[in-house]
Amino acid sequence: MTPEAPDRRLDDEVRARHAQALAAGERRVLMRTGEGRLHSYARDEIGIVPAGSGFIVTSAPGMALMTVFFVAVVVFSVALVVGPTSQGQDPLWGALWLTAGALGLALYTGRLTRAEVRARRVRRQRGVPTPSQRTIDF
């Protein structure tokens, strides 16, 4: 028996339980844990899923930092819009594009932060391992 055989057997057992859960109507996702083992996660146990290529922020503190950055950009862009009025000039309406984009990104990253915090809380309550932070290509 090779050293990989027990791991393969455990993976097969997890896949079988995952298939049973799906057949029962549960919404589950099959992913590797941070330790590399296969695990069937409920949807509410997964926060930010790394997908695609490139650098991806997958932690709640990292996503919260991005949210703070985008909020700062919103504040700066609002100052750009109304700043010229203090000197008797017309507002810089073109900067509203920056405001709208940064506001959208701030709301999006804030939502992702909330999802990761909730998922972390649920995983801790249920004793579920943390999902792998490796990128998943769909």
Secondary structure, 3 states (H helix, E strand, C coil): CCCHHHHHHHHHHHHHHHHHHHHCCCCEEEEEECCCCEEEEEHHHCCCCCECCCCCCCCHHHHHHHHHHHHHHHHHHHHHHHHHHHHCCCCCHHHHHHHHHHHHHHHHHHHHHHHHHHHHHHHHHHCCCCECCCCECC
